[in-house]
Amino acid sequence: MAPTPAYALIATDLDGTLLRGDDTVSDRSLAALARVARAGARHLVVTGRPAPRVRPLLADLGRAGLAVCGQGAQVYDAATDRLLWSVRLDRELAETALGKIEAEVGQVYAAVDQDGVDGLTLIEPGYRMPHPTLPAVRVGRRDDLWCAPISKVLLRHATLSDDELAAVARAAVGSLATVTMSGPGTVELQPCGVTKATGLALAAERLGIAAERAIAFGDMPNDIPMFEWAGRGVAMANAHPELKAVADEVTLSNEDDGIAVVLEGLFPAG
């Protein structure tokens, strides 16, 4: 009888973690994930990207199961192309939060991810997409961002660093929303209390896998709740210092197949 693998659930962030800079997954990482599947363990994508921006990647990976999207606000089922669970960010609260932030730092530039499996990413004048490959629709004014239900707001500032903007936003917003930093140029407002751990816990419960049987990989502070939930947290070499500080292990970078290095040790060939 084959031995039971140490971990039954492999939770991976995408940008800066599983994906390389060109938005692809290396052959070595794909082979390592195939080992995971052969051993009977599950791979779960846990990302800040909304479900519509994850669907093509899941297809490329051959994944037809669950994915946690939108910083944990969405649990998406690729097999049926529907959201099993989603939480919206109240649009009036979002506007109020933006006003409080701008009262502290001056003008910020905003974008929103609309809720739903076909939701759009809308960007106001002056906002620059951190991932130019991701589709977005430019609107004429900020009021147009609120034309449909949203899952989160993305923020940028002309001069403040991501760390500085996130710190000011947390102090200004308080309990109106959860503030996260998920990548270069990506400070976000999401529903209060919702984190990657929220969606990951729901997906794991649906799969019947306990937290201690999960290992999580990430690179940014928005992955901290996921590390706190999982039995083990592995930060990439390119990870933000805040995530490295709470990680159980630091592996190689996303460009150097850091996930594959760890998985090859946990799931030997054959």
Secondary structure as GFF3:
##gff-version 3
##sequence-region A 1 270
A	DSSP	beta_strand	9	12	.	.	.	ID=ss1
A	DSSP	pi_helix	14	18	.	.	.	ID=ss2
A	DSSP	alpha_helix	27	38	.	.	.	ID=ss3
A	DSSP	beta_strand	42	46	.	.	.	ID=ss4
A	DSSP	alpha_helix	51	61	.	.	.	ID=ss5
A	DSSP	beta_strand	66	69	.	.	.	ID=ss6
A	DSSP	three_ten_helix	70	72	.	.	.	ID=ss7
A	DSSP	beta_strand	74	77	.	.	.	ID=ss8
A	DSSP	beta_strand	82	86	.	.	.	ID=ss9
A	DSSP	alpha_helix	91	105	.	.	.	ID=ss10
A	DSSP	beta_strand	108	114	.	.	.	ID=ss11
A	DSSP	beta_strand	121	123	.	.	.	ID=ss12
A	DSSP	beta_strand	137	138	.	.	.	ID=ss13
A	DSSP	three_ten_helix	142	146	.	.	.	ID=ss14
A	DSSP	beta_strand	150	157	.	.	.	ID=ss15
A	DSSP	alpha_helix	162	173	.	.	.	ID=ss16
A	DSSP	three_ten_helix	174	176	.	.	.	ID=ss17
A	DSSP	beta_strand	178	183	.	.	.	ID=ss18
A	DSSP	beta_strand	186	190	.	.	.	ID=ss19
A	DSSP	alpha_helix	196	207	.	.	.	ID=ss20
A	DSSP	three_ten_helix	211	213	.	.	.	ID=ss21
A	DSSP	beta_strand	214	218	.	.	.	ID=ss22
A	DSSP	three_ten_helix	221	223	.	.	.	ID=ss23
A	DSSP	alpha_helix	224	229	.	.	.	ID=ss24
A	DSSP	beta_strand	232	235	.	.	.	ID=ss25
A	DSSP	alpha_helix	241	246	.	.	.	ID=ss26
A	DSSP	beta_strand	249	250	.	.	.	ID=ss27
A	DSSP	three_ten_helix	254	256	.	.	.	ID=ss28
A	DSSP	alpha_helix	258	266	.	.	.	ID=ss29
###
